[in-house]
């Protein structure tokens, strides 16, 4: 099979590798058809690490994926050859305290596609447990199926936020995760403001339900001078910059909630504990998602004409490095880039 590998010197090479084999009765082999480029893939490509997860050897990136079932193990019950599926990239142990509490995303033994040392989905064939595959609804394309993973994170972030109908919301960062938050929160918010550096992403935010969008260069002063009663009940930080963490802190109201989703370039960023304490702000961190993938796929099916507009660029596997470079540079109006295999 062909696979795109990230090398320790942060180059992408496309090579022929042996196909994986089914080794357990509950496993399924998938012919991968589409893989979304995620911000975490770009982090590994540009910096070779996210926190203590370091690229020390060659690794296959990619975790937002969909494909076709081509072989099944003897214990597989629900799926069959020919089924089209979305791939849940997180393989949890199922037995630790976090898994038993319904938090498989926090499993200390989790294996996550495209996270060192686990190879990801940017390859033609992939073997996964049946429990990690969700059948695509009728009419949903492979590219739309790959959107389920980032959308699941947005849904999960809104679920964690203690969001209440009518709350005012600020989303900082309108990349695919921030846009997924916008989509998940729009129907319940009376006032949903999105800020970003890129005008085309703000246009997408408006399509997905934002009531107000503002370019950062136009908005810095106005946001920092808002009156107390104009601050936000819930602030989602989805940009991963130190200045946006500070922006979130300043713009959450007294007694409000601040939800941190973005992955900063640095391991440590500053917050203002004095301001957070005086406001008694609830600060929540988001670790991937849990139990929201099927819901995400249902929403993709219901809003196909809307959500698939997030997919702005497609590339063949041989151009994976070009795709990663484009997303990392925010070039050519990119919102979501997909690799088609």
N, C-alpha and C positions, 0 to 999 in steps of 0.2 A: 504494500500500500504506500501511497504518497503521504508525507507528513511535513508540516512546517515546524522547525525546531529553532528555539532561541538558544544561542550559544553564550557562554560566560562573558564573551567580549561584546555582547549585545548586538549580534547580527542574527538575521533570520536566514536559515538555509532550508531548502525543500529537498528532501531525500526519500529514497525508497527504504521502507522498513518492513520487517515481517508483520503479517497480519496477526492481531491478537486471537486468542482461542478461548472458547467457553470452557471454564474449569469447574464450575459449580452448577448444580441443577436449577438454581433460581436466576441464572444469568441469561442475558440476551445480547446478541451481536447486532449492532446498529450500523448501517451504512450512513455515515454522516453526510448531510446535504447542505446545511447552512450553519454558520457560526458567527455570532455577533462579536464585534471588537468592543471590549469593555475598558473603562478607565484603569482597572487593575492590570489588564494586559499591557496597557501603555506604560504603567509604572514599572513593571518588570522589564519591559523593552528599553526604557530610557534610563532607569536607575539600577536595575539588576536586583531589586529587593523591595519588599514592603515590610517594614519593621524587622522582625527576626526571621522572616521568610526570605531567604537569600538564594539566588540562582547560582549554584556552585558547579553545576554540570549542565549539559544540554537538556532542555525540557521543551515539551510541546505545550503551548499556551492554549487558551480558549475554554470557556465554560458556558457560554450562552449558545446552546446548540439544539438542533433538531435533526431528524433523519428517518430512515426506513428500517424496520425490523427485517433482518435477513437470515437469522438463525436463533433458535430458542433452546434453553436447557430443558431437561426432562421434568423439572418441577414447576415450570412456568404455567400459570393458570389463566391469565386474562388476555395476554397479547399473543399474536400469531404473526407468522411471516407475511410481510406485505403491509402491516399496520404502519401508519405514519405517527411519529411520536416526538414530543418535546422531552428534553433530557434535564432532569433535576441533578445539578452537578455535585451535590453534597452527599457523600456516603457516610452516614453516621453509624455508630456501633449498635445502637438500639438497646443497650443494657446499662449504660452509666446513669448516674443520678440525673444529669441534664436531659438525656433522652427520655428517661422515665417521667420526667416532669413536663414533657411535651416541648422541649427546647433542643431539638436535634442540631440546630445551628450552633449551639454552644458545646457540643460534644468534644471533649478533649482528644478523642481518638479519630476525629473526623478526617476523611480523605476528600479533598476538594479538587475537582478537575482544574488543571493549569496552575496549581499552587505548589511550589517546590516541597517535596520531590515528586509530586504526583503529576503524570502527564495529562494533558488536557485533550480538547476535542478537535484541534486543527489537524485532522488526519482523516483518512477515508473510512476507517473502521474503528469502532469503539465497543468494548464489552462493559455492560453495566448490570446491576441487579434489576430485576423486574420492577421493584418498588420505586426505582428512580426514573421510571419512564411513564409518561402520561400521554394517552392517545390524543392526537390532534382532532379538534372538532371538524366536522365536515366543512370543506371549503376553505379552511385556514391553510395558508401556504407554509412552506418550510421556513421562509424568512420571518413570517409573522409568528410562527411557533417559537423561533429563537428569541423573540421579544418577550416571551413569557417570563424569562428569568429576571431581567431588570424591572419589569412591571411588578413581579412578585415582591421585589424589594421595596418598591414604592408603596404597595398595599400594606406590607408588613410595617413599614415606618409609620404610616398613618394609624395603623392598629395600635402600635406602641405609644403613640403620642397622647393618648387620652383625649383625642379629638372629639368635640361635641358639636352637634348640628348648630350652625349659626356662628361658630367661632371665626374670628378673623385670623388669617394665615399669611405668613410671609415665607416664600421659598427663595432661598439664596442659591443660585446656580440652576441653569436650565439645560443641563445635559440630559441624557436619557433617564438617569435616576431622578433628577429634579422634575423632569417632565412627567415621569410616572407618578410622582407625588401629587403634582398638579391635577392629573387625571383622576387620581383616587380621591382627592379632597374636594374637587370642584363642586360636586352636586350638593355638598353639605355646608359650604362656607358662604357667608354673606359678603365677605371681602377677602379676595385671594390675590395678593400682590406677588409678582415674580421679578427678581432682579438678576441681570446677567450682563456680561461684557459684549455679547454677540447679538446683533439685532435679529438675525434669522432664527435664532433659538427663541427669542422673545415672541416672534410671530407664531411659532409653533405652540408656545405657552398659551397664547390667546385662543388658538384653535382648540386647545384641550380644556379651556374653561377658566383661565385667569381673568379676573375682573380688571386688573391693572398690571401693566408691564412697564419697566423703566430700565433704561441703560444705566450702568453704573456711573458713567461720567456725568450723567444728568441728575443722578439720584443721591449721590453721597451726602451732599449738604442737606437735602430735604429729609432724608431718613434720620440723620443724626440730630435734627432739630424738631422732630415730632414731639407733640405734647404727650403727657402720660396717657391721656384717654385715647390717643391715636396709635399707641403701641399695639402689638399683636398678641393674641391669645396663644398662638402656636407659631414657632419659627423653626423651619427645617433648613439646616445647613447642608447643602449638597454640592459645594464647590471645593472643599478641602484646602482652603487657604487660611493662613493665620489671621489675615485681616477680615475674612468672612466669619471666622469664629467670633472675633470681637464685634463685628456688625450684628451677628445674631444676639449676642449678650446685650447690646445696647437697645435692641428693638423688640425684645420680649417684654410683655407687660408684667406688672407686679402680680405674683401668683400664677404666672404663665408657664408654658412648657417649651423647652428648647430641645430639638431632636438633631443629633449629629450623625450624618450619614457619610459625608465626604471623607476621602482618605488623603491627608496632607502629605506633602513631599518629605517633611521632617517627622521624626518619631515624637517630638514634643512640640506643642504649640501653647501659647499663653492664653489663659482665660482671666477674667476679673472676678475673683472670689468675693470681693467686697460688694460689688454690684449684684452678683448672683445671690449672695446671702441676704442683702437688704430687700431684694425683690422676692425672696423665697422661690426661686425658679427651680422647677423640676427639670433636670438635665438627663436625657436619655441617649444612649449610644445604640446604633443599629449594627448588628452583626448579620449580614446577609439576609436570609428570610427563613420563615418556618410556616409550613402548612398554608401557603398562599398560591402555590403554582397552579393548581386546578382552577381556582378563582380567576387568576390572571388569564388563563387560556379562555375561559368563558367570556371574559371582557374583550379579549382580542376578537373572538368570534362575533360578539355583538356589535363591535365598533370597528370593523375591519377597514372601512373606508377612511376612518379617522386615524387610527393608531398606526396603520402601515405608512402614513406620511412621515413618520419619524425615520423611516429607512431612506436615507438620501443617497447612499453610495453602495455599490456592490463590486467585489473584486474576486478573481479566481485565486485559488490557493497559492499559485506561484507569485502573486503580488501581495502576500501578507505583509511584508516589510513596508511596502508603500502604503498600505491601509493603516498600519500602526503609526507611521510617520504623519500621515494626514490627520488622523484623530488627535495625535499628540500636539500638532501645531494648530488645531482648530481651523484647518484650511478648507477652502472651496465650499463653504456653507454646510459643512458636515454636521449632522446630528447623530445618526447611527449608521455605521459602516458594517456591512456584512460580507463574509467570505462564503462564496458558493462553491461547493465541491461536486 
